[in-house]
């Protein structure tokens, strides 16, 4: 894990970059598990988000994620309880790390946006904090 990823993990959120190779044929970005701040146990993707709709709107008790815009762009609001930020993501080789107990909400999806998320844990409905007021108490 590189020093930037260590700083991102300590903060609870931030940008993670993957290797990108570009030549006359186009660009290629790839992820080997050592590029991410954890070894993924689950991968999912988000697409066809209607104009004005949001995704996320929760925090995870034990799961961390890294989310990339494979195509298109979106904004993500993140809050670690002490610090918050609005991050625009549009480069497919850069993703947003969201650690445990960090609130996130994805919005402003450009038409045709496809996001991919790598998660550190298997899906567990009990692991979600879905109420912002409850999150603020934690």
N, C-alpha and C positions, 0 to 999 in steps of 0.2 A: 504494500500500500504506500502511495507516495505521500509526501508531507502535506500537500494541499488537501488530500482526502482526510488525513488525520485532523486537520483544522476544521474541516466541514463537519466531521462526526462530532467533535467537541462542541461545536455551535448548535448542532441539531438540524441544520439545513444549509444548503449552498450548492454551488455548481460543481459538477463532476464532468470531466472531459474524457472522451474516448479517442483513440487513434483514428486519424482520417488520412486516406491516401487518395490523391487526385492526379489524374493524367488526362490525356486527350479523349479517353473513353468515358470519363465521368469520375464520380467520387465513390469511395467505399469506406464505410465506418464499421468497425467491429468491436465486440466486447468479449474479452476473455475474463474469466471470473476474477483474476487478480487486478483488473482495472476498476472493479467496483469495490465499495467499502465493506461488502459482505458477500458470501456465496449464496446466490439466489436459490430459493426453494420453489418459487412460483413466478410465472411470467403471464401478464395479461395485457390486452390492448384496448384502447378506447377509440371509437370512431363514430361518425354520423351524429355528432352532437349538434342539435338544432340551435339556430341562432338565439342568443339570449339565455341559453340553458347553462347550468354549471354541473360540475362533477366534484367528487370529493366531499367536502363539508364534514370532515371528521378528523380525528387523530387516532393513532394506533397505540395500544398499551405496550405491546412487545415487538411489533413488526416495523422494520424500516423499509423504505422503498427508494428507488431511483427512477424518475420518469423522464422520458425523452419524447420530443416531437419528431417522429420519423418523417412526417410530411406536414406542412402547414405550420401553425403557431398557436400559442395560447398563453394566457397569463396565469400565474399561480400566486395566491396569497398564502404566506406561511407565518406562523406565530409559535415561538418556542416558550412562551410565557414571560420572557424578559425582553425579547426583541422580535420584531415583525418586519416583513418585507413583501413587496409585490415584485415578482420576477417574471420577465417576458422570456419565453423560450421559443426559438425558431431555428436553431442550428441543430441538425440531427446528430452531430457529434458531441453535443453538450446536453447534459441532463440535470435535473434538480434532485438532490438528495433530501429526503424527508426522514428524519430519525424518529424514534419512539417519542410519544407525548408531544408531537409537533402538529398543530392544527394546519390543515391545508385545504384550499379550495381552488379548483381550476375553473377559469372563465375565459370569455372573449376568444372562443375558438374560431379560427379562420375556416371558411368553407373547405371541406376536404381534409381537415386535419386528422392525422392518425398518430396516437400516442402509444408508446410501449412502456410498461412498468415492470421492473424487476423487484420482487419482494423477498425479504429475508426469511419469511415464515409462510407456512401453508395458510389458506384462508381459515379464519376463525371469527365468526360473527360476534362472539363475546369479547373479542380483542379490540373492538371499535369503541371510541367515544364519539357519539353522534350529536351530542348537545353542546353547543358552544359555552353555555353558562356552566355546565358540569366541567368542561375542559378548563375554564378559567379558575375554578375552585381547586383543581389538581395542581 
